Amino acid sequence: MTWIPLLLTDPSPCLRYLVLTELLNLPEDEDEVKELSQMRESDLFARELFTLQKFNGSWDSFGINRLTSYDNIQLTSMALQRLGYFGFNSSHGVVQKAANYIFSKQQKDGSWPMPGKKQLTDEEIGYQMMPIQTAIPLLGLVMCGYSTDERAEGGFDWLMDQRLEDGTWPVGLSAGNYGGIAGYRRLAHSRWGCRSNTTAVLSCLAYHPKRKSSNEAKRALDLILGTNLKLRSNLGFTIARLLGLEKSIGQITFMAKFDIAHILNLCWRIGATQDDDRVFEFIEFVKSEQGEFGLWDYIAHPQATRWLTFDLLRSLTYINKNVEWISEEPRTPFQSYPKKMKRF
């Protein structure tokens, strides 16, 4: 277990706190845990967010990319996702201000508006609705403990209304029709389901104390596991984006990268186990990529390596065998862009 000293000597108090509490299972009243809990405010990753928060509770720039965007809702959600990942919740003033900002933009039907566009009518060409327009702001809220807030529940209810009969979520509606699905966002057994939108909604469900165990969550995860892609370059992308090392851009493409680390995180939260061959294969792939000193490198940004290592170790620890998980999906080969049969 050579990863222990490497993670516990990281300069981030937030990471060390998470290692002690979630990997080594030390209680909150242990002296070192209490000390690190107080030191988290000084963590460089957290302090950046505290410094850059605007008066209205939003953010318009953070991370090494210093990304600016017309969509402050998305960047504010990303800031909340980071704080929630670090363990900050609705009791913290910065989180409260950010949550109030996001809730202030919520529409009467429980959704959040399409970013950067006027609301289109059903007859106009262009997306009038995309599930991800609500899943992105909602994810920041639920990661900070607002999942059972009645306003967040309204967002969940709106997302459930957009769910397709096969258990997926579409890319959106344009002039009353479902949008086409590009190959890189396909799901193996769905005609209109979009993997990016479905993954975004599922990520929200995974942080809800009751909905994470629902048939809707299990069905969506079952379908996503049919995407049998083992892309080493994507391993850790979601964590790197949380830290601000990767850009937080795109709507339809927000969850388009198939990051096995993120998928395993969803598996243990929702209840998929190693008894599922697809989960087992992902675990074996991850283990085969572990480095000499017990760490997993994030290739594009090595600064995220120890965070990725913590996240994968937590998932590998929490994914158990012999719990209630039944897959209903047949095992079929998956290709993003399958070859078309020639007529002649």
Phi, psi and omega in degrees: 000058183292348181288339184301303180295329181291322179281324183280353174256007177294145181291347183277116175298329179296316180294317180297322177298315181294322179297315181294318187274325188255341176254319181263355173058038175282143182288159182296335182270005176289141190304312183293324178295316178298320180296314181292327178300321178285329182283346184300331179300333183267359179301134184301320180295319180285319183298326177301317180292319179300322184286322188267358180294134180281168184300327182277003177097355184263174171234149172234004178191135168189168182092167183294339179280347185045048182291134173246152186209151173287346185254086179293337179297315181294315180293324177294321176297319178297322177296318178294322178299319178296311181298320178295321178297324180284347179105002175282143184224195187294353177277350183267137184300318180296318178296317180300315180297318181293318180296319178298323178297312182295316179297329181293341180265358182288142180270167186299330182277003179099347181272172170250153186291155172297133186287136171069013183223153170286155180290121182276152175275168183297338183271345184276148178278132186128156184289122172273339184207137168222128179307328184291341178298331178261327182296324182294306178296324181294325182298319177299320181293314184290331178289344177256012173097013181263016188297327181262004172300138185300331178289320175294322177299326175298322176295318177299316181298320178297317179297320178297328179292337181269357184292138178278164183297331181278001176097007180252179173240139183282171174292328178156182178244131176231118182052038177083002181243148176290140179289149178293153183252113175295153185305321183290350177245015182288154167245144192301323187233043179218135180282313187247357182287136180255124182296323181295311179294318181295320178295321180296315179295316180299324178298324176292313180301326184295340181257007178263131186299332181251316184294336180295338179259008184285161176297328179296317179293316181296320180296315180297316179296320179303317180290320181294325179296345176288349176276090188271068179249129179243084185257107182299324183294336180272350185295109180103002182302317184297318178296316180298325178290323176302322182279355181086010180277332174250151183289144176260083183228166176088150174249291179301325184267008188301321179245030185283331179288130180271097184258109184298328177299319178291320180297317179294326176297319177293323182300312183287331179288324184267333173120009175289146187234174178294342178294340172281122184302326181292318177295317180301318180294321177297319179296316179296322177297315180298315180299324180291341181262002179292135185282178185301324184260018177086009182254156172250121179282139165265113194299316186289326182220095182302342179299338182269001188301312183289327176294316177298319179299314176302313185296317180292320179297322178296315180297316181296330179285322188271343178282115186250160173269164169058039168245173188286100175213118181235123176271137178251001184265132175292146179280112180229150176299143181241133173226134179297317180232082181296149179289136179275140177290133177279145181289328184231000000 
